[in-house]
Amino acid sequence: MEPRWAKETCRELLCCNRCHFRSPGAQVSSPNEEQAAVNFLDGSCLEKVSEPVPISPVQKKRNGWSFVQLLDQRLLCPHLFSWTSLVDAVQARTACTCWHRLSAEQRWLELCVLNGGVVRQQRLKLWRQLTAVEALEAGWCRKLGVQSSEDAFNALLQQPLSQSKISEIERDVHRTYPTHERFCGEEGAVGRRELSQVLQAVVVAEPNVGYCQGMNFVAATLLIHADSIQEAFWLLLALLEGYHFRYVFAPGVPLVPLRVSQFSGLVQRNLPHLWRHLREDGHSLEIFAHQCVLTLFSYSLGPDLLAHVYDVFFLLGWKAVFRIGVSLLATLEDQLLNMDLEDISHYLHQCKRHLKLGSGPVAIRTLLRFEVSSSSLEELESAFQLERFKVLLASVPGDGEQDGGEPFEPLPAGLDRNSSESCFMVDANSLRSANTPPRGGTVLGPASSRGLDPAKAAVVVPYHELRLVKEELREFDEQTQLDVREFRHRIAEAERELSGLLRSTAEFRKEVDDAEAKWHKHQDYKKVLMDAVQAALDSTKSSEPMEHAPHELLTDCFEKLHRLQNDMLEEDRKRKAFDCAQTAFSK
């Protein structure tokens, strides 16, 4: 539940701050800037909010320490503007120079959107701002030679459309939100007709895209919250062009496999236990991911919560789809881990009944619990491109194979063979896509270009070029295998040499140990001999001359001492030689 104190505090701070700066010589918010905030609340574009007039050094010295400078910035962000509405944030950023600067540095407007702070009355204005729909409308008005976006929509609606395409659209219109008051029963006849008109106008405007199942749910959600058939049409057209949904809904859904692969990779990284459980049961996330991508969560969330989801999607682009999709699985993880394959499929298909997410702002915070970086999406995109390249190499026929008359294996979406079957046609938009929205994840940022030129998206890959690459890879693999065998042989030789050295070292160590034991024994023997000599000397009377000493005993002792000394020197030399050899071996 949202704390009321946050909204009340923001309004009180805004009021106090405006009153403070209305003192003589202290105003830092220009009249046209305040009017811009009022205009936004009345429907004008957010870009009309101008830079505040800065405070001069003289004014700062005259007024002393301002109220805004005394306000702790940590109170404003994220604790305050995470709980207030976008209207309050827009008004606050025009209060003074300090708040205007803080609103840009701390992303007040973006925080309000990401925390569910968009009120219904301002949602359409925000969507138009984020999608840069005004430039799109102006371009179509010039193309059709009309004055207003409403005239452009009516002109598109009046153009002929095949009956088969109309029938396909009408069939899906009756399946779209059948229980919603806008489309159910006799009261929903107007809503169904408007939904059909929106889809027909989009098909006329984008004949290369046409109609695709899933587009009806996206258009219906826009129609529910835009409250205008024209606004729903232009927003859907902006979604096709500015968010690369053109390649999601195009024939063959070329971009869907890439997005599904990225979604699966993010689930594997963020929910490893659930990923392993699904893989062990043989369940694929493709069906659930297809529903998330093609319908923008219409199968999983109700229309009221989808309004906040679309707020975030228009702000963040595809990152929002992945963050919300992974968070949905995380919310259901405990239940899914206790289910088998059949139960998992049924549970995910009916997950709208099982999700307990609370109110809009609380739910959207839960659905954005995981972060998705641009680098991770680019890494997963590169892995997908590598897999597609492997498919091309495996599918390229050999010389003369294409004349054999046997049909080729079907290729994944985005890959095809030309009519003469001499090369592959690769849709570049099936291998890469922009992950950032038109305004780069900001509310007031400049609008960027709307993606690749479809006429330049096809890449021709001749068979003979792939055969050359395949031959080079084969030669590289053969050379690599030869190198591996050579290195394995060298490693085996080194291991045998090392084993021999270890055996020699062990034998040498034993000899040294024996020599040390012998040396200690000789030391003891030498001491015994020295004691014997000393005893012989002591036994001779001091009055007797030295020549009367036991000559034979002394000679024998000295000879033994000489031999013992030589043996000890030899053992010491061997021990030093072993130490030098051991040091060299260690190096």
C-alpha positions in Angstrom: 0.0 0.0 0.0 1.4 3.4 -0.9 2.1 5.8 2.0 0.0 8.9 1.7 2.6 10.9 3.6 4.9 10.7 0.5 2.5 12.5 -1.8 1.4 15.0 0.9 5.0 15.7 1.8 6.0 16.3 -1.8 3.1 18.7 -2.3 3.9 20.5 0.9 7.6 20.8 0.1 6.7 22.1 -3.4 4.3 24.7 -1.9 6.8 25.8 0.7 9.6 26.0 -1.9 7.5 28.1 -4.3 6.4 30.4 -1.5 10.0 30.9 -0.3 11.3 31.8 -3.7 8.5 34.2 -4.3 10.1 36.6 -1.9 11.5 39.8 -3.6 14.5 39.1 -5.7 14.6 35.3 -4.9 12.5 33.8 -7.7 14.3 31.1 -9.7 11.4 29.6 -11.6 10.3 31.7 -14.6 6.6 32.3 -15.4 6.8 30.5 -18.7 8.4 27.5 -16.9 5.5 27.3 -14.4 3.1 27.6 -17.3 4.9 24.7 -18.9 4.2 22.5 -15.9 0.5 23.5 -16.1 0.5 22.8 -19.8 1.8 19.3 -19.2 -1.0 18.7 -16.8 -3.4 19.9 -19.4 -1.9 17.7 -22.1 1.0 19.6 -23.6 4.3 17.8 -24.3 6.8 17.4 -21.5 9.6 18.8 -23.8 8.1 22.2 -23.4 9.4 22.4 -19.8 12.3 24.9 -20.1 15.4 25.4 -18.1 14.9 27.4 -14.9 16.5 30.8 -14.5 19.6 30.3 -12.4 20.2 32.2 -9.1 22.8 34.9 -9.4 25.6 35.1 -6.8 24.1 38.4 -5.5 20.7 36.8 -5.0 22.4 33.8 -3.2 24.2 36.2 -0.9 21.1 38.3 -0.3 18.8 35.3 0.5 21.3 33.3 2.5 20.9 29.5 2.9 17.8 28.4 0.9 15.2 25.9 2.0 16.1 23.6 -0.8 19.7 23.6 0.2 18.7 22.6 3.7 16.6 19.8 2.4 18.4 16.5 2.5 18.7 15.1 -1.0 18.4 11.6 0.2 14.8 12.4 1.2 13.9 13.4 -2.3 15.5 10.5 -4.0 14.7 7.7 -3.9 12.4 7.6 -0.8 10.1 10.5 -1.8 9.8 10.4 -5.5 9.6 6.6 -5.5 6.1 7.0 -3.9 4.8 10.1 -5.6 3.0 10.6 -8.9 4.5 11.9 -12.1 2.4 15.0 -11.8 4.1 15.9 -8.5 7.5 15.2 -10.0 6.8 17.5 -13.0 5.7 20.3 -10.8 8.6 19.8 -8.4 11.2 20.0 -11.1 10.0 23.5 -12.1 10.1 24.8 -8.6 13.7 26.1 -8.6 17.1 25.6 -10.1 18.2 23.2 -7.4 15.3 20.8 -7.9 15.5 21.1 -11.6 19.2 19.9 -11.4 18.4 17.2 -8.9 15.5 15.9 -11.0 17.9 15.3 -13.9 20.7 13.8 -11.8 18.5 11.6 -9.7 15.9 10.8 -12.5 12.8 11.8 -10.6 10.5 11.4 -13.5 11.9 7.9 -14.4 11.6 6.9 -10.7 7.9 7.8 -10.7 7.3 5.7 -13.8 9.2 2.7 -12.5 7.4 2.8 -9.2 3.9 3.0 -10.7 3.4 6.7 -10.1 1.6 7.4 -13.4 -2.0 8.5 -12.9 -4.6 7.6 -15.5 -5.2 11.2 -16.5 -1.6 11.7 -17.5 -0.9 8.2 -19.0 -1.7 9.1 -22.6 0.5 12.2 -22.5 3.4 10.2 -21.1 3.0 7.5 -23.7 3.0 10.1 -26.5 6.1 11.7 -25.1 8.0 8.4 -24.6 7.1 7.0 -28.1 7.8 10.4 -29.9 4.5 9.9 -31.7 4.2 13.5 -32.7 7.0 13.1 -35.2 5.4 9.9 -36.6 2.1 11.7 -37.0 3.7 14.6 -38.8 5.5 12.2 -41.2 2.2 10.5 -42.2 0.4 13.8 -42.6 3.0 14.9 -45.1 2.9 11.5 -46.8 -0.9 11.5 -47.1 -1.2 15.2 -47.8 -3.6 16.0 -44.8 -3.5 18.5 -42.1 -4.1 16.5 -38.9 -3.4 13.1 -37.5 -7.1 12.3 -37.3 -7.4 13.0 -41.0 -4.4 10.8 -41.7 -6.1 7.9 -39.7 -9.4 8.3 -41.6 -7.5 8.4 -44.9 -5.8 5.1 -44.1 -9.1 3.6 -42.9 -10.8 4.4 -46.1 -8.2 2.6 -48.3 -9.3 -0.8 -49.5 -8.3 -4.0 -47.7 -8.8 -7.6 -48.9 -11.8 -9.4 -47.5 -9.7 -12.3 -46.3 -7.6 -10.0 -44.2 -10.7 -8.4 -42.7 -12.1 -11.8 -41.9 -8.9 -12.8 -40.2 -9.0 -9.6 -38.1 -12.7 -10.0 -37.2 -12.2 -13.5 -36.1 -9.5 -12.5 -33.6 -11.3 -9.4 -32.5 -14.1 -11.6 -31.0 -11.5 -13.5 -29.0 -9.8 -10.4 -27.5 -10.6 -9.8 -23.9 -14.1 -11.4 -24.2 -14.9 -10.7 -20.5 -13.8 -7.0 -20.5 -16.6 -4.5 -20.4 -15.1 -2.6 -23.4 -15.5 -5.6 -25.7 -18.0 -8.1 -24.3 -21.7 -8.4 -25.1 -23.8 -5.9 -27.0 -22.3 -3.1 -25.0 -18.9 -4.0 -26.4 -19.9 -3.8 -30.0 -18.5 -0.3 -30.3 -15.2 -1.4 -28.7 -14.9 -4.4 -31.0 -15.6 -2.2 -34.1 -13.0 0.3 -33.0 -10.5 -2.5 -32.4 -11.1 -3.8 -35.8 -10.6 -0.4 -37.4 -7.3 0.1 -35.5 -6.0 -3.2 -36.8 -7.2 -2.6 -40.4 -5.6 0.9 -40.4 -2.3 -0.6 -39.2 -2.4 -3.3 -41.9 -3.0 -0.6 -44.6 -0.2 1.6 -43.2 2.3 -1.4 -42.8 1.5 -3.8 -45.7 4.9 -5.5 -45.3 3.9 -6.3 -41.7 0.3 -7.2 -42.1 -1.7 -8.7 -39.3 -0.4 -11.2 -36.8 -2.1 -12.9 -33.8 -1.1 -11.0 -30.7 -1.4 -7.7 -32.3 -5.1 -7.7 -31.4 -4.3 -7.9 -27.7 -1.7 -5.1 -27.8 -4.1 -2.8 -29.8 -7.0 -3.7 -27.4 -4.8 -2.7 -24.4 -3.9 0.6 -26.0 -7.5 1.2 -26.9 -8.6 0.6 -23.3 -6.2 3.1 -21.8 -5.9 5.6 -24.6 -9.8 6.2 -24.7 -9.4 7.2 -28.4 -9.3 5.1 -31.5 -6.9 7.5 -33.2 -4.5 7.6 -30.2 -4.5 3.8 -30.0 -3.7 3.5 -33.7 -0.8 6.0 -33.6 0.6 4.4 -30.4 0.5 0.9 -32.1 2.2 2.3 -35.2 4.9 3.9 -33.0 5.4 0.6 -31.2 5.9 -1.1 -34.6 8.5 1.4 -35.7 10.2 2.7 -32.6 10.4 -0.6 -30.6 11.1 -3.0 -33.5 7.7 -4.7 -33.2 7.6 -4.5 -36.9 9.8 -7.6 -37.0 7.9 -9.3 -34.3 4.6 -9.1 -36.2 6.0 -9.4 -39.7 5.3 -12.7 -41.7 7.3 -15.5 -40.2 7.9 -13.5 -37.0 11.6 -13.1 -37.7 12.6 -11.3 -34.5 10.7 -13.6 -32.1 13.3 -16.4 -32.0 16.0 -13.9 -31.0 13.9 -12.5 -28.2 12.8 -16.0 -27.0 16.5 -17.1 -27.0 17.4 -14.0 -24.9 14.5 -14.6 -22.6 15.6 -18.2 -22.0 19.2 -17.2 -21.4 18.1 -14.7 -18.8 16.0 -17.3 -17.0 19.0 -19.6 -17.0 21.1 -16.9 -15.4 18.6 -15.6 -12.8 16.6 -18.7 -12.0 19.0 -21.6 -12.3 17.0 -24.0 -10.2 13.8 -23.5 -12.2 15.8 -23.7 -15.4 17.2 -27.1 -14.5 13.8 -28.3 -13.4 12.2 -27.3 -16.7 15.0 -28.8 -18.7 14.9 -32.1 -16.8 11.1 -32.4 -17.4 11.6 -31.6 -21.1 9.6 -28.4 -20.9 10.5 -25.5 -23.2 10.0 -21.9 -22.3 9.2 -21.0 -25.9 5.4 -21.0 -25.5 5.5 -18.8 -22.4 8.1 -16.5 -24.0 6.1 -16.3 -27.2 3.0 -15.2 -25.3 5.0 -12.6 -23.4 6.6 -11.2 -26.6 3.7 -11.3 -29.0 1.0 -10.1 -26.6 3.1 -8.0 -24.2 1.8 -10.1 -21.2 -1.9 -9.9 -22.1 -2.1 -13.7 -21.3 -0.5 -13.3 -17.9 -1.7 -9.9 -16.5 -5.0 -8.0 -16.4 -5.6 -4.9 -18.4 -5.4 -2.6 -15.4 -1.9 -3.8 -14.4 -0.9 -3.8 -18.1 -1.3 0.0 -18.0 1.7 0.2 -15.6 3.5 -2.5 -17.6 3.2 -0.3 -20.8 4.4 2.7 -18.8 7.6 0.8 -18.1 7.8 -0.7 -21.5 7.5 2.6 -23.3 10.2 4.0 -21.0 12.7 1.1 -21.0 11.9 -0.8 -24.2 12.8 -4.5 -24.4 14.6 -4.6 -21.1 11.2 -4.2 -19.5 9.8 -7.2 -21.3 12.7 -9.4 -20.0 12.7 -8.0 -16.5 8.9 -8.5 -16.1 9.0 -12.0 -17.8 11.7 -13.3 -15.5 10.0 -11.8 -12.5 6.7 -13.6 -13.4 8.5 -16.9 -13.4 10.2 -16.1 -10.1 6.8 -15.4 -8.6 5.6 -18.8 -9.7 8.9 -20.6 -9.1 7.9 -22.4 -5.8 4.8 -23.9 -7.4 6.5 -24.8 -10.7 9.3 -26.7 -8.9 6.7 -29.2 -7.6 5.0 -29.8 -10.9 5.6 -32.2 -13.8 5.6 -31.3 -17.5 1.9 -31.4 -18.1 1.0 -29.4 -15.0 3.7 -26.8 -15.8 2.2 -26.2 -19.3 -1.3 -25.8 -17.9 -0.2 -23.7 -15.0 1.7 -21.2 -17.1 -1.1 -21.0 -19.6 -3.5 -20.0 -16.8 -1.0 -18.1 -14.7 -3.2 -15.0 -14.7 -5.5 -16.8 -12.2 -2.6 -17.7 -9.9 -0.7 -14.5 -9.7 -1.2 -12.4 -6.5 0.7 -9.2 -7.2 -1.4 -6.6 -5.4 -2.2 -3.1 -6.6 -0.6 -1.5 -9.6 2.4 0.3 -8.0 3.1 -2.5 -5.6 2.9 -5.1 -8.4 5.1 -3.2 -10.8 7.8 -3.0 -8.2 7.6 -6.8 -7.8 7.7 -7.3 -11.5 10.9 -5.2 -11.8 12.9 -7.0 -9.2 15.5 -8.3 -11.7 18.0 -6.1 -13.5 18.8 -6.7 -17.2 21.9 -5.0 -18.6 22.5 -4.1 -22.3 25.8 -6.1 -22.2 23.9 -9.3 -21.2 21.4 -8.8 -24.0 24.2 -8.2 -26.5 26.1 -11.3 -25.2 23.0 -13.5 -25.7 22.4 -11.9 -29.1 25.9 -12.9 -30.2 25.3 -16.5 -29.0 22.1 -16.6 -31.0 23.9 -15.3 -34.1 26.5 -18.0 -33.7 23.8 -20.7 -33.5 22.2 -19.3 -36.7 25.6 -19.4 -38.5 26.0 -23.0 -37.5 22.6 -23.7 -39.0 23.7 -22.1 -42.3 26.9 -24.2 -42.4 25.0 -27.3 -41.7 22.3 -26.5 -44.3 24.6 -25.5 -47.2 24.4 -28.2 -49.9 27.4 -29.7 -51.5 28.4 -29.2 -55.1 25.6 -30.5 -57.3 23.4 -31.5 -54.4 20.7 -28.9 -55.2 20.1 -30.6 -58.5 19.3 -33.9 -57.0 15.6 -33.1 -56.8 15.2 -33.8 -53.0 13.6 -31.0 -51.0 15.8 -29.2 -48.5 15.2 -29.2 -44.8 13.1 -26.1 -43.6 15.1 -23.3 -42.2 14.4 -21.3 -39.0 12.6 -17.9 -39.1 14.7 -15.2 -40.7 16.6 -17.7 -43.0 15.5 -18.6 -46.4 16.8 -19.8 -49.8 16.4 -17.8 -53.0 14.3 -19.0 -55.9 17.3 -20.3 -57.8 18.5 -22.1 -54.7 22.0 -20.7 -55.1 22.2 -18.7 -51.9 20.6 -18.0 -48.5 18.6 -14.9 -47.8 19.2 -13.8 -44.2 16.9 -11.2 -42.6 19.3 -9.0 -40.6 16.4 -8.0 -38.4 16.1 -11.6 -37.2 19.6 -11.6 -35.9 19.9 -8.2 -34.2 17.6 -5.6 -32.8 17.8 -2.3 -30.9 17.2 -2.9 -27.2 16.8 0.8 -26.3 13.5 2.7 -26.7 13.2 5.9 -28.8 14.2 8.2 -25.9 16.9 6.0 -24.5 15.3 5.1 -21.2 14.5 8.7 -20.2 11.3 10.8 -20.2 12.8 14.0 -21.6 15.7 12.6 -23.7 15.9 13.3 -27.4 14.2 10.9 -29.8 16.5 8.6 -31.8 16.0 7.0 -35.2 13.5 4.2 -35.6 15.7 1.3 -36.6 16.9 -0.4 -39.8 15.7 0.4 -43.3 13.7 -2.7 -44.3 14.9 -2.4 -47.9 18.5 -2.9 -46.6 17.7 -5.6 -44.1 18.2 -8.7 -46.4 21.7 -10.2 -46.6 22.6 -12.5 -49.4 24.9 -15.4 -48.5 26.0 -17.4 -51.5 26.4 -21.2 -51.2 29.9 -21.1 -52.6 31.1 -18.6 -50.0 29.7 -20.8 -47.2 31.4 -23.8 -48.8 34.7 -22.0 -48.7 34.2 -21.1 -45.0 33.1 -24.6 -44.3 36.3 -26.0 -46.0 38.5 -23.5 -44.1 36.8 -24.6 -40.8 37.3 -28.2 -41.7 41.0 -27.6 -42.4 41.3 -25.6 -39.2 39.6 -28.5 -37.2 42.0 -31.0 -38.8 45.0 -28.9 -38.0 43.7 -28.3 -34.5 43.3 -32.1 -34.0 46.9 -32.6 -35.2 48.1 -30.0 -32.8 46.1 -31.6 -30.0 47.6 -35.0 -30.7 51.1 -33.5 -30.9 50.7 -31.7 -27.6 49.2 -34.9 -26.0 52.3 -36.8 -27.2 54.6 -34.1 -25.8 52.7 -34.1 -22.5 53.0 -37.9 -22.3 56.8 -37.8 -23.0 57.1 -35.1 -20.3 55.1 -37.2 -17.9 57.3 -40.2 -18.5 60.4 -38.2 -18.0 59.1 -36.7 -14.9 58.1 -40.1 -13.6 61.7 -41.3 -14.2 63.1 -38.3 -12.5 60.8 -38.8 -9.5 62.0 -42.5 -9.2 65.7 -41.4 -9.5 65.0 -38.7 -6.9 63.5 -41.3 -4.5 66.4 -43.6 -5.0 68.9 -40.8 -4.5 67.0 -39.6 -1.4 67.3 -43.2 0.1 71.0 -43.2 -0.6 71.4 -39.8 1.1 69.4 -41.0 4.1 71.6 -44.1 4.4 74.7 -41.9 4.1 73.4 -39.6 6.8 72.8 -42.6 9.0 76.2 -44.0 8.3 77.8 -40.5 9.0 76.1 -40.4 12.3 77.3 -43.9 13.1 80.9 -42.9 12.1 80.6 -39.9 14.3 79.7 -42.1 17.2 82.6 -44.5 16.3 85.0 -41.6 16.1 84.0 -40.5 19.6 84.6 -44.0 20.9 88.1 -44.1 19.3 88.9 -40.6 20.7 87.8 -41.8 24.1 90.0 -44.9 23.8 93.0 -42.8 22.8 92.4 -40.5 25.7 92.1 -43.5 28.0 95.4 -45.0 26.7 97.1 -41.7 27.3 95.7 -41.4 30.8 96.9 -44.9 31.6 100.5 -43.9 31.0 102.2 -42.6 34.1 103.1 -39.0 33.8 106.7 -39.7 35.0 107.2 -42.1 32.1 108.4 -40.8 28.8 106.0 -40.7 25.8 107.8 -43.4 23.9 106.7 -45.9 26.7 103.0 -45.4 25.7 101.3 -48.4 24.1 102.5 -47.7 20.5 100.4 -50.3 18.8 97.2 -49.0 20.3 97.9 -45.4 19.3 98.8 -46.3 15.8 95.7 -48.4 15.3 93.5 -45.6 16.7 95.1 -42.9 14.4 94.7 -45.1 11.4 91.0 -45.7 12.1 90.5 -42.0 12.7 92.1 -41.1 9.4 89.9 -43.6 7.5 86.8 -42.4 9.4 87.6 -38.8 8.5 87.9 -39.6 4.8 84.6 -41.5 4.8 82.9 -38.6 6.5 84.2 -36.1 3.9 83.0 -38.4 1.1 79.5 -38.6 2.6 79.4 -34.9 3.0 80.4 -34.3 -0.6 77.6 -36.7 -1.8 75.0 -34.9 0.4 76.0 -31.5 -1.1 75.8 -32.8 -4.6 72.3 -34.1 -3.9 71.2 -30.7 -2.6 72.4 -29.0 -5.7 70.6 -31.5 -8.0 67.4 -31.1 -6.0 67.6 -27.3 -6.3 68.1 -27.6 -10.1 65.2 -30.0 -10.5 62.9 -27.7 -8.5 63.8 -24.8 -10.8 
